[in-house]
Amino acid sequence: MNIRANILLRVYLSFGLILLFAVAVLIRLCDVQFVEGHKWRAMADSLSTKYITVEAARGNIYSVDGSLLATSIPEYELRMDTYAGGISNDKLFDGKVDSLAMCLARYFKDKTPKEYSRYLRSGRQDSSRYLLIKRKVGYQDLKVIRTFPLYNVGKYTGGLIAVQQNKRIRPFEDLAARTIGYKNENVSNGVGLEGAFGEYINGESGRRLVQRIAGGVWMPINDEAEVAPKEGADIISTIDINMQDLAQSALEKQLIASDAHHGTVILMEVKTGEIRAMANYTRVAEGKYKETFNYAIAGNQDPGSTFKLASYMALLEDNKVDTNSMIGTGNYQVPGKLIKDSHGSIGVVTVKKAFEESSNAAIAQMVNEHYKDDQSKFTDHLYDWHLNEKLKLQIPGEAQPVVKNPKNKSWNKRLTLPQMAYGYEMQLTPLKMLSFYNAVANNGKYVAPIFVKEIRKLGNPIEQFHARVINEKMCSDATLGKVQAMLKGVFTEGTGKSLASKFYQIAGKTGTAQVADGNKGYAKKQYQSSFCGYFPADNPKYSLIVVINEPKGAYYAALVAGPPFREIADRIYARDIQMYNSMPEHLVGNTNNPEAKAGQSKATKKVYSAFGIKALYASKSSYFNSVDTSNGVVYQDYNAVKGVMPNIKGMGLKDALFLTGNVGLKTRVRGSGKVIGQSIPAGSKIGRGLLVQIELR
């Protein structure tokens, strides 16, 4: 084969291969475009556009008195698409950008108009589709900014992009902070009411279509494909904002005064079980306290002497003792421990007196001697009263109570029972102890505390809550009457005597307990002072507990936990007229109505109305004279006649001068009080400028 033929063969072969490859490419393109086109277009869309979740505004949390405890407010991050459809024209952009810069500078006051103009023009030159303008902008600000030049072209076509973020705020800041709680995805969806009622508060999230632009930023496209989020429901809590403020201020003041480590206060309504206030403070610096832990529901500790109420109740219910039984208060020896009273023995006293004076030795002796042969009989009472069970609160974080029984491995047959008698070898929260006292105040009906009364959607109730009844009747009426009398006696004859009020009666119990230092035991002298009770004792409305941990110096409950208890109770009693003792009414028959001066009828009627006096009026004129006050109040008409002297007797000076001045008389006044005489008789003809002398007494 010659060289020419060889070259042509190679050319044809190469051309054929190229043509074959081109045909293959064309076929593949057609396959991709028409056969697989739907698949690839969907993939392209998924890579350039997507739906993002739009978080719903969380529902509000209200106090029982209607105050707003927590709410969500919209907060916006403002961005700008410098090449949005409505402003893509250079002439329009260049003609308005300086006006926009001036408006932004005037409104935000963080840059000069020149700096804003330079920033916006630079963004335009860089073809920025997501230029940051401002963060943390409120809704009212956004409404104003949308009226600025360029931005007023259209919601998206003007280039303004407002990315909404919901900000949770508490108008009262730290007030009831731990009870309100917060949303936290890492802690079982949250803490407090925010976490417990998240399914109601959170609402339903929406979605928004966004598109990826240069730089990997996702920008909203339009509203047509947007699904609006639905706001969450509102929570009506049982917290009273004024009582909460009172509880927190009283607790903080006492913690600072005693330089204590932490403390808690809980106020509960007796009948309903509704928590009106719950405060928890921990020392975070010298003289500075914050709510960092909810001791009220999670602070398990030995309750100390406040638990003696349960011990005495068991003894009385089993008829082991009576309130007038006699008991010694001297040191009581049990294997491995000498139980004594820190204030010393008060001799042989009645059971009631031993309770009022909070004798550890007396109650340890009574419980140990009466139940030592059948120890489970004592603990059975505690279990029947559900002291070993959680209260199943509406908010998370409740600690599991620890109440031993003889079946427990840690039960010591010689030591555990007498120590339990005065509140050791067990773990109870302050709220658990308060709910027990509340049951006594509630005539034996034991109810679980509640924090939320109602859930509302768009102002309409969708769910309501009532206190769960744990025990309809904790003990017999006889036992109940005796323990109620002993709780009152603490304030009249016992350890709470210094805290008694002359205006109302308090019932309760002081408690001072030595607490363990973690795993180190009781070597370090750390104390817990508590005061638990209810008021007014004769018709209880509120139960209250105050617990102060690790006070410095004085640690007796009456000195440490007592003052805030009394302060809170006093101020609540003072503002709640329903708790006042009703004053007897004294009705006296045939009482004459008070006589009023003659004069202007409108003023006289107003005074009588203010005093609730029903007067009989025989007059419709502006002025009248008093006739009779012996049976109701009767008045006769007085109508001024031109040129005739008016009757001003019985009037005050102001009304008398007004009438004489109106008819043109000059007056001379003598005396004070009401008019008893006038120099010109009533009904006489008079002329202008005539002198009349008025005598008052």
Secondary structure, 3 states (H helix, E strand, C coil): CCHHHHHHHHHHHHHHHHHHHHHHHHHHHHHHHHHCHHHHHHHHHHHHEEEEEECCCCCCEECCCCCEEEEEEEEEEEEECCCCHHHCCHHHHHHHHHHHHHHHHHHHCCCCHHHHHHHHHHHHHCCCCCEEEEEEEEHHHHHHHCCCCCHHHCCCCCCEEEEEEEEEECCCCCCCHHHHCECCCCCCCCEHHHHHCHHHHCCECEEEEEEEECCCEEEECCCCCCECCECCCEEEECCCHHHHHHHHHHHHHHHHHHCCCEEEEEEEECCCCEEEEEEEEEEEECCEEECCCCHHHHCCECCHHHHHHHHHHHHHHCCCCCCCCEEECCCEEECCEEECCCCCCCCEEEHHHHHHCCCHHHHHHHHHHHHCCCHHHHHHHHHHCCCCCCCCCCCCCCCCCEECCCCCCCCCCCCHHHHHHCCCCEEECHHHHHHHHHHHHCCCCEECCECEEEEEECCEEEEECCCCEEECCCCCHHHHHHHHHHHHHHHHCCCCHHHCCCCCCCEEEEEEEECCCHHHCCCCCCEEEEEEEEECCCCCCEEEEEEEECCCCCCCHHHHCHHHHHHHHHHHHHHCHHHCCCCCCCCCCCCCCCCCCEEEHHHHHHHHHHCCCCCEECCCCCEEEEEECCCCCEEEEECCCCCECCCCCCEEHHHHHHHHHHCCCEEEEEECCEEEEECCCCCCECCCCCEEEEEEC
